C-alpha cells in the first residue's frame, strides 16, 4: 500500500504542460465564439507568414535562363521556374512550380 502511494506521488511530481489557462469570474462577459474566431485568424496569419517565407522573389534572373511561352510566359533557370511579375513599375521574378505541359 505504501509503495502504491509512493508511485502515485512520484508520477504526480512530474510537471505537465497543457498550455495557457485563463481563469475568469462568472460575472465577467465572455464570448467563446469571438475567442475561437481570434484563434483562427492568428492561425491563418501564421500560416500566411510560413507560406511567404517559402516564396523566392528575384529582382534579376541568373545567367542561362531560357524563356518559355507555353502554357504561359515563364523562365526555366537550371531546373527552377520563375514567372515575371510587375510590382511598382519593376519586373520581379517569383519562383513557381514547373508548369505541366
Number of C-alpha atoms within 10 A of each C-alpha: 6 6 8 9 10 11 12 10 11 10 10 10 9 8 7 7 6 6 6 6 6 5 6 9 7 7 6 6 8 11 7 9 9 10 11 10 11 12 12 12 12 11 12 12 12 12 12 11 11 11 10 10 9 9 11 11 16 14 11 10 16 9 8 10 16 11 14 13 8 10 9 9 11 23 23 17 16 11 9 12 20 24 20 19 14 9 9 7 7 10 14 17 21 18 19 15 10 14 10 6 5
